[in-house]
Amino acid sequence: MQTTLAIVAAYLLGSIPFAMLSSRIFGLADPRTYGSGNPGATNVLRSGNKKAALFTLIGDALKGWVAVFIAQQMGFSSTVIGLVALAVFFGHLYPVFLKFKGGKGVATAAGVLLALDPLLGLAVLGTWLFVAFATRYSSLAAVLAAGLAPVYSVLMHGAGGQVIFVGILAMALIGKHWPNIQRLMAGQEAKIGSKKKA
């Protein structure tokens, strides 16, 4: 019962849409109505309000970190902690509060990985930052960082149980970016900081 409650609580925490909250707080339009239509920090940034984008980024990352951290402090097994990590992540991707149409999960995944394994989280985050600054494509950075996350996990800890959860998270994140991948291949993907379009 305790395990079930932890997983459900993690999912509900992940479902909190910080992009929507920040847009309301800063008096912005619904982020689903412009740019990529994604309720995430990168799209909120297209509104031109950097504070709102930062609030979204921190909120989305923090909910991933908090869910895993609390599970760790409660003394759950590594398997349950992994399930909690996936629950908060999938809560962001498919939030009950937004009719199961959520964000791409980049910030939440970063928070989850930083809590699961700080070194792994920093390696993945460093990859995202390098690619993002080099190319100005958030989606490309996310896909490459996600694809390398299981590789980093294996190199750091071997093919243990953690890599399974990291691999599921990575595949789900890449899957959510499939439309972005198609636009990247067609040369139509918007770069970081590009202005919103209705």
Contact map, one row per residue, 1 for C-alpha under 8 A:
111110000000000000000000000000000000000000000000000000000000000000000000000000000000000000000000000000000000000000000000000000000000000000000000000000000000000000000000000000000000000000000000000000
111111000000000000000000000000000000000000000000000000000000000000000000000000000000000000000000000000000000000000000000000000000000000000000000000000000000000000000000000000000000000000000000000000
111111100000000000000000000000000000000000000000000000000000000000000000000000010000000000000000000000000000000000000000000000000000000000000000000000000000000000000000000000000000000000000000000000
111111110000000000000000000000000000000000000000000000000000000000000000000000000000000000000000000000000000000000000000000000000000000000000000000000000000000000000000000000000000000000000000000000
111111111000000000000000000000000000000000000000000000000000000000000000000000000000000000000000000000000000000000000000000000000000000000000000000000000000000000000000000000000000000000000000000000
011111111100000000000000000000000000000000000000000000000000000000000010000000000001000000000000000000000000000000000000000000000000000000000000000000000000000000000000000000000000000000000000000000
001111111110000000000000000000000000000000000000000000000000000000000000000000000011001100000000000000000000000000000000000000000000000000000000000000000000000000000000000000000000000000000000000000
000111111111000000000000000000000000000000000000000000000000000000000000000000000000001000000000000000000000000000000000000000000000000000000000000000000000000000000000000000000000000000000000000000
000011111111100000000000000000000000000000000000000000000000000000000000000000000000000000000000000000000000000000000000000000000000000000000000000000000000000000000000000000000000000000000000000000
000001111111110000000000000000000000000000000000000000000000000000100000000000000001101100100000000000000000000000000000000000000000000000000000000000000000000000000000000000000000000000000000000000
000000111111111000000000000000000000000000000000000000000000000000000000000000000001001111110010000000000000000000000000000000000000000000000000000000000000000000000000000000000000000000000000000000
000000011111111100000000000000000000000000000000000000000000000000000000000000000000000100100011000000000000000000000000000000000000000000000000000000000000000000000000000000000000000000000000000000
000000001111111100000000000000000000000000000000000000000000001000100000000000000000000100100000000000000000000000000000000000000000000000000000000000000000000000000000000000000000000000000000000000
000000000111111110000000000000000000000000000000000000000001001100000000000000000000001111110010000000000001000000000000000000000000000000000000000000000000000000000000000000000000000000000000000000
000000000011111110000000000000000000000000000000000000000000000000000000000000000000000100111111110001000000000000000000000000000000000000000000000000000000000000000000000000000000000000000000000000
000000000001111111000000000000000000000000000000000000000000000000000000000000000000000000010010100000000000000000000000000000000000000000000000000000000000000000000000000000000000000000000000000000
000000000000011111111000000000000000001000000000000000000001000000000000000000000000000000010010110001000000000000000000000000000000000000000000000000000000000000000000000000000000000000000000000000
000000000000000111111100000000000000000100000000000000110011000000000000000000000000000000000000000000000000000000000000000000000000000000000000000000000000000000000000000000000000000000000000000000
000000000000000011111110000000100000001110010000000110010000000000000000000000000000000000000000000000000000000000000000000000000000000000000000000000000000000000000000000000000000000000000000000000
000000000000000011111111000001100000001000000000000000000000000000000000000000000000000000000000000000000000000000000000000000000000000000000000000000000000000000000000000000000000000000000000000000
000000000000000011111111100000000000000000000000000000000000000000000000000000000000000000000000000000000000000000000000000000000000000000000000000000000000000000000000000000000000000000000000000000
000000000000000001111111110000000000000000000000000110110000000000000000000000000000000000000000000000000000000000000000000000000000000000000000000000000000000000000000000000000000000000000000000000
000000000000000000111111111111100000000000010000000100000000000000000000000000000000000000000000000000000000000000000000000000000000000000000000000000000000000000000000000000000000000000000000000000
000000000000000000011111111111000000000000000000000000000000000000000000000000000000000000000000000000000000000000000000000000000000000000000000000000000000000000000000000000000000000000000000000000
000000000000000000001111111100000000000000000000000000000000000000000000000000000000000000000000000000000000000000000000000000000000000000000000000000000000000000000000000000000000000000000000000000
000000000000000000000111111100000000000000000000000100000000000000000000000000000000000000000000000000000000000000000000000000000000000000000000000000000000000000000000000000000000000000000000000000
000000000000000000000011111110000000000000000000000000000000000000000000000000000000000000000000000000000000000000000000000000000000000000000000000000000000000000000000000000000000000000000000000000
000000000000000000000011111111100000000000000010000000000000000000000000000000000000000000000000000000000000000000000000000000000000000000000000000000000000000000000000000000000000000000000000000000
000000000000000000000011001111101000000000000000000000000000000000000000000000000000000000000000000000000000000000000000000000000000000000000000000000000000000000000000000000000000000000000000000000
000000000000000000010011000111111100000000000000000000000000000000000000000000000000000000000000000000000000000000000000000000000000000000000000000000000000000000000000000000000000000000000000000000
000000000000000000110010000111111110111100110000000000000000000000000000000000000000000000000000000000000000000000000000000000000000000000000000000000000000000000000000000000000000000000000000000000
000000000000000000000000000001111111111000000000000000000000000000000000000000000000000000000000000000000000000000000000000000000000000000000000000000000000000000000000000000000000000000000000000000
000000000000000000000000000011111110100000000000000000000000000000000000000000000000000000000000000000000000000000000000000000000000000000000000000000000000000000000000000000000000000000000000000001
000000000000000000000000000001111111100000100000000000000000000000000000000000000000000000000000000000000000000000000000000000000000000000000000000000000000000000000000000000000000000000000000000111
000000000000000000000000000000111111110000100100000000000000000000000000000000000000000000000000000000000000000000000000000000000000000000000000000000000000000000000000000000000000000000000000001111
000000000000000000000000000000010111110000100000000000000000000000000000000000000000000000000000000000000000000000000000000000000000000000000000000000000000000000000000000000000000000000000000000000
000000000000000000000000000000111111111000100000000000000000000000000000000000000000000000000000000000000000000000000000000000000000000000000000000000000000000000000000000000000000000000000000000000
000000000000000000000000000000110011111100100000000000000000000000000000000000000000000000000000000001110000000000000000000000000000000000000000000000000000000000000000000000000000000000000000000000
000000000000000010110000000000110000111110110000000000000000000000000000000000000000000000000000000001100000000000000000000000000000000000000000000000000000000000000000000000000000000000000000000000
000000000000000001100000000000100000011111110000000000011000000000000000000000000000000000000000000000110000000000000000000000000000000000000000000000000000000000000000000000000000000000000000000000
000000000000000000100000000000000000001111111000000011011000000000000000000000000000000000000000000000000000000000000000000000000000000000000000000000000000000000000000000000000000000000000000000000
000000000000000000000000000000000000000111111100000010000000000000000000000000000000000000000000000000000000000000000000000000000000000001000000000000000000000000000000000000000000000000000001100000
000000000000000000000000000000100111111111111110000010000000000000000000000000000000000000000000000000000000000000000000000000000000000000000000000000000000000000000000000000000000000000000000000100
000000000000000000100010000000100000001111111111100110010000000000000000000000000000000000000000000000000000000000000000000000000000000000000000000000000000000000000000000000000000000000000000000000
000000000000000000000000000000000000000011111111110110000000000000000000000000000000000000000000000000000000000000000000000000000000000000000000000000000000000000000000000000000000000000000000100000
000000000000000000000000000000000010000001111111100000000000000000000000000000000000000000000000000000000000000000000000000000000000000000000000000000000000000000000000000000000000000000000001111100
000000000000000000000000000100000000000000111111100000000000000000000000000000000000000000000000000000000000000000000000000000000000000000000000000000000000000000000000000000000000000000000000001100
000000000000000000000000000000000000000000011111110000000000000000000000000000000000000000000000000000000000000000000000000000000000000000000000000000000000000000000000000000000000000000000000101000
000000000000000000000000000000000000000000011111111110000000000000000000000000000000000000000000000000000000000000000000000000000000000000000000000000000000000000000000000000000000000000000000000000
000000000000000000000000000000000000000000001001111111000000000000000000000000000000000000000000000000000000000000000000000000000000000000000000000000000000000000000000000000000000000000000000000000
000000000000000000000000000000000000000000000000111111100000000000000000000000000000000000000000000000000000000000000000000000000000000000000000000000000000000000000000000000000000000000000000000000
000000000000000000100110010000000000000000011000111111110000000000000000000000000000000000000000000000000000000000000000000000000000000000000000000000000000000000000000000000000000000000000000000000
000000000000000000100100000000000000000011111000111111111000000000000000000000000000000000000000000000000000000000000000000000000000000000000000000000000000000000000000000000000000000000000000000000
000000000000000000000000000000000000000010000000011111111100000000000000000000000000000000000000000000000000000000000000000000000000000000000000000000000000000000000000000000000000000000000000000000
000000000000000001000100000000000000000000000000001111111110000000000000000000000000000000000000000000000000000000000000000000000000000000000000000000000000000000000000000000000000000000000000000000
000000000000000001100100000000000000000110010000000111111111000000000000000000000000000000000000000000000000000000000000000000000000000000000000000000000000000000000000000000000000000000000000000000
000000000000000000000000000000000000000110000000000011111111100000000000000000000000000000000000000000000010000000000000000000000000000000000000000000000000000000000000000000000000000000000000000000
000000000000000000000000000000000000000000000000000001111111110000000000000000000000000000000000000000000010000000000000000000000000000000000000000000000000000000000000000000000000000000000000000000
000000000000000001000000000000000000000000000000000000111111111000000000000000000000000000000000000000000000000000000000000000000000000000000000000000000000000000000000000000000000000000000000000000
000000000000010011000000000000000000000000000000000000011111111100000000000000000000000000000000000000000011001000000000000000000000000000000000000000000000000000000000000000000000000000000000000000
000000000000000000000000000000000000000000000000000000001111111110000000000000000000000000000000000000000011111100000000000000000000000000000000000000000000000000000000000000000000000000000000000000
000000000000000000000000000000000000000000000000000000000111111111000000000000000000000000000000000000000001001000000000000000000000000000000000000000000000000000000000000000000000000000000000000000
000000000000110000000000000000000000000000000000000000000011111111100000000000000000000100000000000000000001001000000000000000000000000000000000000000000000000000000000000000000000000000000000000000
000000000000010000000000000000000000000000000000000000000001111111110000000000000000100110000000000000000001111100100000000000000000000000000000000000000000000000000000000000000000000000000000000000
000000000000000000000000000000000000000000000000000000000000111111111000000000000000000000000000000000000001001111100000000000000000000000000000000000000000000000000000000000000000000000000000000000
000000000000000000000000000000000000000000000000000000000000011111111100000000000000000000000000000000000000000000100000000000000000000000000000000000000000000000000000000000000000000000000000000000
000000000100100000000000000000000000000000000000000000000000001111111110000000000001100100000000000000000000000100000000000000000000000000000000000000000000000000000000000000000000000000000000000000
000000000000000000000000000000000000000000000000000000000000000111111111000000001001100000000000000000000000000100110000000000000000000000000000000000000000000000000000000000000000000000000000000000
000000000000000000000000000000000000000000000000000000000000000011111111100000000000000000000000000000000000000000110000000000000000000000000000000000000000000000000000000000000000000000000000000000
000000000000000000000000000000000000000000000000000000000000000001111111110000000000000000000000000000000000000000000000000000000000000000000000000000000000000000000000000000000000000000000000000000
000001000000000000000000000000000000000000000000000000000000000000111111111100011001000000000000000000000000000000000000000000000000000000000000000000000000000000000000000000000000000000000000000000
000000000000000000000000000000000000000000000000000000000000000000011111111100001000000000000000000000000000000000000000000000000000000000000000000000000000000000000000000000000000000000000000000000
000000000000000000000000000000000000000000000000000000000000000000001111111100000000000000000000000000000000000000000000000000000000000000000000000000000000000000000000000000000000000000000000000000
000000000000000000000000000000000000000000000000000000000000000000000111111100000000000000000000000000000000000000000000000000000000000000000000000000000000000000000000000000000000000000000000000000
000000000000000000000000000000000000000000000000000000000000000000000011111110000000000000000000000000000000000000000000000000000000000000000000000000000000000000000000000000000000000000000000000000
000000000000000000000000000000000000000000000000000000000000000000000011111111111000000000000000000000000000000000000000000000000000000000000000000000000000000000000000000000000000000000000000000000
000000000000000000000000000000000000000000000000000000000000000000000000001111111000000000000000000000000000000000000000000000000000000000000000000000000000000000000000000000000000000000000000000000
000000000000000000000000000000000000000000000000000000000000000000000000000111111100000000000000000000000000000000000000000000000000000000000000000000000000000001000000000000000000000000000000000000
000000000000000000000000000000000000000000000000000000000000000000000000000111111110000000000000000000000000000000000000000000000000000000000000000000000000000010000000000000000000000000000000000000
001000000000000000000000000000000000000000000000000000000000000000000010000111111111000000000000000000000000000000000000000000000000000000000000000000000000000000000000000000000000000000000000000000
000000000000000000000000000000000000000000000000000000000000000000010011000111111111100000000000000000000000000000000000000000000000000000000000000000000000000000000000000000000000000000000000000000
000000000000000000000000000000000000000000000000000000000000000000000000000001111111110000000000000000000000000000000000000000000000000000000000000000000000000001001000000000000000000000000000000000
000000100000000000000000000000000000000000000000000000000000000000000000000000111111111000000000000000000000000000000000000000000000000000000000000000000000000000001000000000000000000000000000000000
000001100110000000000000000000000000000000000000000000000000000000110010000000011111111100000000000000000000000000000000000000000000000000000000000000000000000000000000000000000000000000000000000000
000000000100000000000000000000000000000000000000000000000000000100110000000000001111111110000000000000000000000100000000000000000000000000000000000000000000000000000000000000000000000000000000000000
000000000000000000000000000000000000000000000000000000000000000000000000000000000111111111000000000000000000000000000000000000000000000000000000000000000000000000001000100000000000000000000000000000
000000110110010000000000000000000000000000000000000000000000000000000000000000000011111111100000000000000000000000000000000000000000000000000000000000000000000000000000000000000000000000000000000000
000000100111111000000000000000000000000000000000000000000000001100100000000000000001111111110000000000000001000000000000000000000000000000000000000000000000000000000000000000000000000000000000000000
000000000010010000000000000000000000000000000000000000000000000100000000000000000000111111111000000000001001100100000000000000000000000000000000000000000000000000000000100000000000000000000000000000
000000000010010000000000000000000000000000000000000000000000000000000000000000000000011111111110000000000000000000000000000000000000000000000000000000000000000000000000000000000000000000000000000000
000000000111111000000000000000000000000000000000000000000000000000000000000000000000001111111111000000000000000000000000000000000000000000000000000000000000000000000000000000000000000000000000000000
000000000010011110000000000000000000000000000000000000000000000000000000000000000000000111111110000001111001000000000000000000000000000000000000000000000000000000000000000000000000000000000000000000
000000000000001000000000000000000000000000000000000000000000000000000000000000000000000011111110000111111000000000000000000000000000000000000000000000000000000000000000000000000000000000000000000000
000000000000001000000000000000000000000000000000000000000000000000000000000000000000000001111111011111100000000000000000000000000000000000000000000000000000000000000000000000000000000000000000000000
000000000011011110000000000000000000000000000000000000000000000000000000000000000000000001111111111111000000000000000000000000000000000000000000000000000000000000000000000000000000000000000000000000
000000000001001000000000000000000000000000000000000000000000000000000000000000000000000000100111111100000000000000000000000000000000000000000000000000000000000000000000000000000000000000000000000000
000000000000001110000000000000000000000000000000000000000000000000000000000000000000000000000011111100000000000000000000000000000000000000000000000000000000000000000000000000000000000000000000000000
000000000000001010000000000000000000000000000000000000000000000000000000000000000000000000000111111111000000000000000000000000000000000000000000000000000000000000000000000000000000000000000000000000
000000000000000000000000000000000000000000000000000000000000000000000000000000000000000000000111111110000000000000000000000000000000000000000000000000000000000000000000000000000000000000000000000000
000000000000000000000000000000000000000000000000000000000000000000000000000000000000000000001111111111000000000000000000000000000000000000000000000000000000000000000000000000000000000000000000000000
000000000000000000000000000000000000000000000000000000000000000000000000000000000000000000001110011111100000000000000000000000000000000000000000000000000000000000000000000000000000000000000000000000
000000000000001010000000000000000000011000000000000000000000000000000000000000000000000000011110010111110000000000000000000000000000000000000000000000000000000000000000000000000000000000000000000000
000000000000000000000000000000000000011100000000000000000000000000000000000000000000000000011100000011111000000000000000000000000000000000000000000000000000000000000000000000000000000000000000000000
000000000000000000000000000000000000010100000000000000000000000000000000000000000000000000011000000001111100000000000000000000000000000000000000000000000000000000000000000010011000000000000000000000
000000000000000000000000000000000000000000000000000000000000000000000000000000000000000010011000000000111111100000000000000000000000000000000000000000000000000000000000000010000000000000000000000000
000000000000000000000000000000000000000000000000000000000000000000000000000000000000000000000000000000011111110000000000000000000000000000000100000000000000000000000000000010000000000000000000000000
000000000000000000000000000000000000000000000000000000001101100000000000000000000000000000000000000000001111111000000000000000000000000000000000000000000000000000000000000000000000000000000000000000
000000000000010000000000000000000000000000000000000000000001111110000000000000000000000110010000000000001111111100000000000000000000000000000000000000000000000000000000000000000000000000000000000000
000000000000000000000000000000000000000000000000000000000000100100000000000000000000000010000000000000001111111110000000000000000000000000000000000000000000000000000000100000000000000000000000000000
000000000000000000000000000000000000000000000000000000000000100100000000000000000000000000000000000000000111111111000000100110000000000000000000000000000000000000000000000000000000000000000000000000
000000000000000000000000000000000000000000000000000000000001111110000000000000000000000000000000000000000011111111100000100000000000000000000000000000000000000000000000000000000000000000000000000000
000000000000000000000000000000000000000000000000000000000000100110110000000000000000100010000000000000000001111111110000100000000000000000000000000000000000000000000000000000000000000000000000000000
000000000000000000000000000000000000000000000000000000000000000010000000000000000000000000000000000000000000111111111101100000000000000000000000000000000000000000000000000000000000000000000000000000
000000000000000000000000000000000000000000000000000000000000000010000000000000000000000000000000000000000000011111111111110000000000000000000000000000000000000000000000000000000000000000000000000000
000000000000000000000000000000000000000000000000000000000000000111011000000000000000000000000000000000000000001111111100100000000000000000000000000000000000000000000000000000000000000000000000000000
000000000000000000000000000000000000000000000000000000000000000000011000000000000000000000000000000000000000000111111100100000000000000000000000000000000000000000000000000000000000000000000000000000
000000000000000000000000000000000000000000000000000000000000000000000000000000000000000000000000000000000000000011111111100000000000000000000000000000000000000000000000000000000000000000000000000000
000000000000000000000000000000000000000000000000000000000000000000000000000000000000000000000000000000000000000011111111110000000000000000000000000000000000000000000000000000000000000000000000000000
000000000000000000000000000000000000000000000000000000000000000000000000000000000000000000000000000000000000000001001111111000000000000000000000000000000000000000000000000000000000000000000000000000
000000000000000000000000000000000000000000000000000000000000000000000000000000000000000000000000000000000000000011001111111100000000000000000000000010011001000000000000000000000000000000000000000000
000000000000000000000000000000000000000000000000000000000000000000000000000000000000000000000000000000000000011111111111111110000000000000000000000000000000000000000000000000000000000000000000000000
000000000000000000000000000000000000000000000000000000000000000000000000000000000000000000000000000000000000000001000111111111000000000000000000000000000000000000000000000000000000000000000000000000
000000000000000000000000000000000000000000000000000000000000000000000000000000000000000000000000000000000000000000000011111111100000000000000000000000010000000000000000000000000000000000000000000000
000000000000000000000000000000000000000000000000000000000000000000000000000000000000000000000000000000000000010000000001111111110000000000000000110110010000000000000000000000000000000000000000000000
000000000000000000000000000000000000000000000000000000000000000000000000000000000000000000000000000000000000010000000000111111111000000000000000100000000000000000000000000000000000000000000000000000
000000000000000000000000000000000000000000000000000000000000000000000000000000000000000000000000000000000000000000000000011111111100000000000000000000000000000000000000000000000000000000000000000000
000000000000000000000000000000000000000000000000000000000000000000000000000000000000000000000000000000000000000000000000001111111110000000001001100000000000000000000000000000000000000000000000000000
000000000000000000000000000000000000000000000000000000000000000000000000000000000000000000000000000000000000000000000000000111111111000001001101100000000000000000000000000000000000000000000000000000
000000000000000000000000000000000000000000000000000000000000000000000000000000000000000000000000000000000000000000000000000011111111100000001000000000000000000000000000000000000000000000000000000000
000000000000000000000000000000000000000000000000000000000000000000000000000000000000000000000000000000000000000000000000000001111111110000001000000000000000000000000000000000000000000000000000000000
000000000000000000000000000000000000000000000000000000000000000000000000000000000000000000000000000000000000000000000000000000111111111110011000000000000000000000000000000000000000000000000000000000
000000000000000000000000000000000000000000000000000000000000000000000000000000000000000000000000000000000000000000000000000000011111111111011000000000000000000000000000000000000000000000000000000000
000000000000000000000000000000000000000000000000000000000000000000000000000000000000000000000000000000000000000000000000000000001111111100000000000000000000000000000000000000000000000000000000000000
000000000000000000000000000000000000000000000000000000000000000000000000000000000000000000000000000000000000000000000000000000000111111100000000000000000000000000000000000000000000000000000000000000
000000000000000000000000000000000000000000000000000000000000000000000000000000000000000000000000000000000000000000000000000000000011111110000000000000000000000000000000000000000000000000000000000000
000000000000000000000000000000000000000000000000000000000000000000000000000000000000000000000000000000000000000000000000000000000011111111000000000000000000000000000000000000000000000000000011000000
000000000000000000000000000000000000000000000000000000000000000000000000000000000000000000000000000000000000000000000000000000000011001111111000000000000000000000000000000000000000000000001111000000
000000000000000000000000000000000000000001000000000000000000000000000000000000000000000000000000000000000000000000000000000000010001000111111100000000000000000000000000000000000000000000000011000000
000000000000000000000000000000000000000000000000000000000000000000000000000000000000000000000000000000000000000000000000000000000000000011111110000000000000000000000000000000001001100000000000000000
000000000000000000000000000000000000000000000000000000000000000000000000000000000000000000000000000000000000000000000000000000000011000011111111000000000000000000000000000000000000100100000000000000
000000000000000000000000000000000000000000000000000000000000000000000000000000000000000000000000000000000000000000000000000000111111000011111111100000000000000000000000000000000000000000000000000000
000000000000000000000000000000000000000000000000000000000000000000000000000000000000000000000000000000000100000000000000000000010000000001111111110000000000000000000000000001000000000000000000000000
000000000000000000000000000000000000000000000000000000000000000000000000000000000000000000000000000000000000000000000000000000000000000000111111111000000000000000000000000011001000000000000000000000
000000000000000000000000000000000000000000000000000000000000000000000000000000000000000000000000000000000000000000000000000000110000000000011111111100000000000000000000000000000000000000000000000000
000000000000000000000000000000000000000000000000000000000000000000000000000000000000000000000000000000000000000000000000000110110000000000001111111110000000000000000000000000000000000000000000000000
000000000000000000000000000000000000000000000000000000000000000000000000000000000000000000000000000000000000000000000000000100000000000000000111111111000000000000000000011011000000000000000000000000
000000000000000000000000000000000000000000000000000000000000000000000000000000000000000000000000000000000000000000000000000000000000000000000011111111100000000000000000011001000000000000000000000000
000000000000000000000000000000000000000000000000000000000000000000000000000000000000000000000000000000000000000000000000000100000000000000000001111111110000000000000000000000000000000000000000000000
000000000000000000000000000000000000000000000000000000000000000000000000000000000000000000000000000000000000000000000001000100000000000000000000111111111000000000000110010000000000000000000000000000
000000000000000000000000000000000000000000000000000000000000000000000000000000000000000000000000000000000000000000000000000000000000000000000000011111111100000000100110010000000000000000000000000000
000000000000000000000000000000000000000000000000000000000000000000000000000000000000000000000000000000000000000000000000000000000000000000000000001111111110000000000000000000000000000000000000000000
000000000000000000000000000000000000000000000000000000000000000000000000000000000000000000000000000000000000000000000001001100000000000000000000000111111111000000000000000000000000000000000000000000
000000000000000000000000000000000000000000000000000000000000000000000000000000000000000000000000000000000000000000000001000000000000000000000000000011111111111001100100000000000000000000000000000000
000000000000000000000000000000000000000000000000000000000000000000000000000000000000000000000000000000000000000000000000000000000000000000000000000001111111111100100000000000000000000000000000000000
000000000000000000000000000000000000000000000000000000000000000000000000000000000000000000000000000000000000000000000000000000000000000000000000000000111111110000000000000000000000000000000000000000
000000000000000000000000000000000000000000000000000000000000000000000000000000000000000000000000000000000000000000000001000000000000000000000000000000011111110000000000000000000000000000000000000000
000000000000000000000000000000000000000000000000000000000000000000000000000000000000000000000000000000000000000000000000000000000000000000000000000000001111111100000000000000000000000000000000000000
000000000000000000000000000000000000000000000000000000000000000000000000000000000000000000000000000000000000000000000000000000000000000000000000000000001111111100000000000000000000000000000000000000
000000000000000000000000000000000000000000000000000000000000000000000000000000000000000000000000000000000000000000000000000000000000000000000000000000001100111111100000000000000000000000000000000000
000000000000000000000000000000000000000000000000000000000000000000000000000000000000000000000000000000000000000000000000000000000000000000000000000000000100111111110000000000000000000000000000000000
000000000000000000000000000000000000000000000000000000000000000000000000000000100000000000000000000000000000000000000000000000000000000000000000000000000000001111111000000000000000000000000000000000
000000000000000000000000000000000000000000000000000000000000000000000000000001000100000000000000000000000000000000000000000000000000000000000000000000001000001111111100000000000000000000000000000000
000000000000000000000000000000000000000000000000000000000000000000000000000000000000000000000000000000000000000000000000000000000000000000000000000001001100001111111110000000000000000000000000000000
000000000000000000000000000000000000000000000000000000000000000000000000000000000000000000000000000000000000000000000000000000000000000000000000000000000000000111111111000000000000000000000000000000
000000000000000000000000000000000000000000000000000000000000000000000000000000000110010000000000000000000000000000000000000000000000000000000000000000000000000011111111100000000000000000000000000000
000000000000000000000000000000000000000000000000000000000000000000000000000000000000000000000000000000000000000000000000000000000000000000000000000011001000000001111111110000000000000000000000000000
000000000000000000000000000000000000000000000000000000000000000000000000000000000000000000000000000000000000000000000000000000000000000000000000000011000000000000111111111000000000000000000000000000
000000000000000000000000000000000000000000000000000000000000000000000000000000000000000000000000000000000000000000000000000000000000000000000000000000000000000000011111111100000000000000000000000000
000000000000000000000000000000000000000000000000000000000000000000000000000000000000010010000000000000000000100000000000000000000000000000000000000000000000000000001111111110000000000000000000000000
000000000000000000000000000000000000000000000000000000000000000000000000000000000000000000000000000000000000000000000000000000000000000000000000011011000000000000000111111111000000000000000000000000
000000000000000000000000000000000000000000000000000000000000000000000000000000000000000000000000000000000000000000000000000000000000000000000000011000000000000000000011111111100000000000000000000000
000000000000000000000000000000000000000000000000000000000000000000000000000000000000000000000000000000000000000000000000000000000000000000000000000000000000000000000001111111110000000000000000000000
000000000000000000000000000000000000000000000000000000000000000000000000000000000000000000000000000000011100000000000000000000000000000000000010010000000000000000000000111111111000000000000000000000
000000000000000000000000000000000000000000000000000000000000000000000000000000000000000000000000000000000000000000000000000000000000000000000110011000000000000000000000011111111100000000000000000000
000000000000000000000000000000000000000000000000000000000000000000000000000000000000000000000000000000000000000000000000000000000000000000000000000000000000000000000000001111111100000000000000000000
000000000000000000000000000000000000000000000000000000000000000000000000000000000000000000000000000000010000000000000000000000000000000000000000000000000000000000000000000111111110000000000000000000
000000000000000000000000000000000000000000000000000000000000000000000000000000000000000000000000000000010000000000000000000000000000000000100010000000000000000000000000000011111111100000000000000000
000000000000000000000000000000000000000000000000000000000000000000000000000000000000000000000000000000000000000000000000000000000000000000000000000000000000000000000000000001111111110000000000000000
000000000000000000000000000000000000000000000000000000000000000000000000000000000000000000000000000000000000000000000000000000000000000000000000000000000000000000000000000000011111111000000000000000
000000000000000000000000000000000000000000000000000000000000000000000000000000000000000000000000000000000000000000000000000000000000000000100000000000000000000000000000000000001111111100001000000000
000000000000000000000000000000000000000000000000000000000000000000000000000000000000000000000000000000000000000000000000000000000000000000110000000000000000000000000000000000001111111110000000000000
000000000000000000000000000000000000000000000000000000000000000000000000000000000000000000000000000000000000000000000000000000000000000000000000000000000000000000000000000000000111111111000000000000
000000000000000000000000000000000000000000000000000000000000000000000000000000000000000000000000000000000000000000000000000000000000000000000000000000000000000000000000000000000011111111111000000000
000000000000000000000000000000000000000000000000000000000000000000000000000000000000000000000000000000000000000000000000000000000000000000010000000000000000000000000000000000000001111111111000000000
000000000000000000000000000000000000000000000000000000000000000000000000000000000000000000000000000000000000000000000000000000000000000000000000000000000000000000000000000000000000111111110000000000
000000000000000000000000000000000000000000000000000000000000000000000000000000000000000000000000000000000000000000000000000000000000000000000000000000000000000000000000000000000000011111111000000000
000000000000000000000000000000000000000000000000000000000000000000000000000000000000000000000000000000000000000000000000000000000000000000000000000000000000000000000000000000000000001111111000000000
000000000000000000000000000000000000000000000000000000000000000000000000000000000000000000000000000000000000000000000000000000000000000000000000000000000000000000000000000000000000001111111100000000
000000000000000000000000000000000000000000000000000000000000000000000000000000000000000000000000000000000000000000000000000000000000000010000000000000000000000000000000000000000001001101111110000000
000000000000000000000000000000000000000000000000000000000000000000000000000000000000000000000000000000000000000000000000000000000000000010000000000000000000000000000000000000000000000000011111010000
000000000000000000000000000000000000000000000000000000000000000000000000000000000000000000000000000000000000000000000000000000000000000111000000000000000000000000000000000000000000000000001111110000
000000000000000000000000000000000000000001000100000000000000000000000000000000000000000000000000000000000000000000000000000000000000000111000000000000000000000000000000000000000000000000000111110000
000000000000000000000000000000000000000001001101000000000000000000000000000000000000000000000000000000000000000000000000000000000000000000000000000000000000000000000000000000000000000000000011111000
000000000000000000000000000000000000000000000100000000000000000000000000000000000000000000000000000000000000000000000000000000000000000000000000000000000000000000000000000000000000000000000111111100
000000000000000000000000000000000010000000000111000000000000000000000000000000000000000000000000000000000000000000000000000000000000000000000000000000000000000000000000000000000000000000000000111110
000000000000000000000000000000000110000000100110000000000000000000000000000000000000000000000000000000000000000000000000000000000000000000000000000000000000000000000000000000000000000000000000011111
000000000000000000000000000000000110000000000000000000000000000000000000000000000000000000000000000000000000000000000000000000000000000000000000000000000000000000000000000000000000000000000000001111
000000000000000000000000000000001110000000000000000000000000000000000000000000000000000000000000000000000000000000000000000000000000000000000000000000000000000000000000000000000000000000000000000111
